[in-house]
Amino acid sequence: MPSQFIKNDLGEDMVVVDPDSDVDYTISCWMEGLFYTAIDWQISPSVGPVIYNFQINGAPVTINGVTYAAGKLASLWIKTLADGQEYRVTLKATFTGNRKDDKSFIIQCRHK
């Protein structure tokens, strides 16, 4: 995954952010040789007011010296996270050949 996730005590991908964070979270395509054709992000609990959007990279992108082909990264921009709240973010993805899978990560929002 391109974003800087760590593992929590349950082995889940997690990131700790400040309530004032205004950043993108990016997941790389985890199905070798396949490309995203559709994505659906779910955030629980929901973020309100809803100020987030998502995209699939339309052109090659280089992150930390690694170049990812178009269609290989899914990004989500989230704002207005509440201090002290933990969020589960799930990406439900459809890939070429109508293959489907999902991946989740946790956001812990607190002042650092």
N, C-alpha and C positions, 0 to 999 in steps of 0.2 A: 504494500500500500504506500502510495507517495506521501500522504499526510503522516505526521509524526505521532503515531499511536504507541502506547505502552500496553502491557498486559495487566489486568487487574487480578485479584486473588482467585477468580474463577477462570482465568485464562482468556477472558474476553478482551478484544481491542478496546482501548479507552484513551481519552484525551481529557486533560484538565484545562479549563479555560476560565478567564476572568469574565465576570458579567458584562463588561464593556467590550468584549471581543466582537469583532466584525470580520470574520475570516471565512474562507472556503475550506471545506473538507473534501478530500479527493480519494477515491478508491480506484485501483487499477483493475482491469479485467482479469479475473482469476480463472477464466476458462481458456486454456492455451489454444491459440489459433483462431479463437472466435471473437467477434466484435459485438458490442451492444447494438441492439435494434430498438429497444424500448426500455425505459427505466421508470420506476415508481418509488419515490422516497416516502417513508412513513416516520413520523416523530412522535414519541410517546413519553411523557404527556405532550399534548399538542402545544405548539408555540403560538401565543396570542399576544397582540395581534399578529397574524401570519405575515412575517416578513422573511421569506426565504424563497430561493429559486434553485433550479438545477439544470445541468447541461451535460452533454457528452462532447468531448473535444472534437472539433471539426477539422483540426490540423495537427500535425505533430507538435508535441510539447516536451521540453526538456526540464526535468526537476532533479536537482541534486546530481547533475551530470548524467542522468539516465534519460534517454529519449524514448517517448511513447508514441506509437503510431496513432493517427486519427482513429477515433472510435474505440479507444482502449482505456480512457479515463472517464469516470463519472464524478462530477463535482456538485456539491451542495453548498449554498451560501445561506447561513443562518444568522439571524440577529434577534435581539430582544430575549436573551436567555435570562432566567431568574437566578439570582444568587442563592446558593444552597440547594439548588434543584439538580437532580440527575435525570438525564434524558437517554432514551434508547432510540437510536437512529437506524432504520432498516432500509436497505436498498433491495428492492425486488427487481430483478433484471431478466430481460429476454434477450437471447443471443441469436446469432445466425443459426439457421436450421430449427428455429422455434424452441431452442433449449432454454430452460428456466432455472434460476437459482436465486438465493438471497444471501445477503451478508449484513451483519449488524455491528455497531460499535456503540460505546457508551460515552456521553459527554458529562463530565462532572463540572458544574459551574460554581466557582467560588473565587473569592479574592485570594490572590497568591501572595 
